[in-house]
Amino acid sequence: MPKRKESSSAAKRSTASNSAETLRREFVDNLLGSDYGLDVRGDANASTRLFEMLSLGRIPVVVDTERNFPFSDKLDYSSFSLMVDFRDLARLPDMVAEFHAGLTAEKFEMMQNNARDAYRNYFRVDALTRPLMEEIWKKARL
């Protein structure tokens, strides 16, 4: 029996059907063509997809699996994302539709700007270094 070729958009080389460059470009193009992006955690507690969405000013729909979110003491994640409890996944399409229907054009644009600001002020490499160093100095003084 011939081996069936599986389609994949995974960035993992062993399962990817295209080059990493092609897959990356498709991911960014898809995200740029969307108002929202789905953020499901990866192997670790977080996902780089969240930061990629924020960098492009897209509103993440975050599947919260009781994650610990970076800078949650300083950032109001609800100002730039829709948090969906993982136990509500069956209702996800309806929840996104209801959420979107409840937004004014101004609120939607504000959330996009907040997403971009969160990335710029907290998650971009140059911004990330500052709070990390503050935490290190704080702990070093103990």
Residue pairs with C-beta under 8 A, 6 or more apart in sequence:
5 17
6 15
6 17
7 17
8 15
8 16
8 17
9 16
9 17
9 23
9 26
9 27
10 16
10 23
11 20
11 23
11 24
13 20
16 23
18 26
27 52
28 52
28 56
31 37
31 52
31 53
31 56
31 58
32 56
34 58
35 58
35 59
35 100
35 108
36 58
36 59
36 60
36 61
36 82
36 96
36 100
37 49
37 52
37 53
37 58
37 59
37 60
37 61
38 49
38 60
38 61
38 63
39 47
39 49
39 50
39 53
39 60
39 61
39 62
39 63
39 81
40 47
40 49
40 63
41 47
41 63
41 65
41 67
42 48
42 49
45 67
45 68
46 67
46 69
46 70
49 60
50 60
50 62
51 119
51 123
53 59
53 60
53 115
54 60
54 80
54 115
54 116
54 118
54 119
54 123
55 116
55 119
55 123
55 124
56 116
57 112
57 113
57 115
57 116
58 112
58 115
59 80
59 81
59 82
59 108
59 111
59 112
59 115
60 80
60 81
60 82
60 115
61 81
61 82
61 84
61 92
61 96
62 77
62 81
62 82
62 83
62 84
63 84
63 86
63 89
63 92
64 83
64 84
64 85
64 86
65 86
66 86
69 75
69 77
70 122
70 123
71 122
71 131
74 122
74 131
75 118
75 122
77 83
79 110
79 111
79 114
80 111
80 112
80 114
80 115
80 117
80 118
81 111
81 115
82 95
82 96
82 99
84 92
84 95
88 95
100 108
103 111
120 127
121 127
122 128
122 131
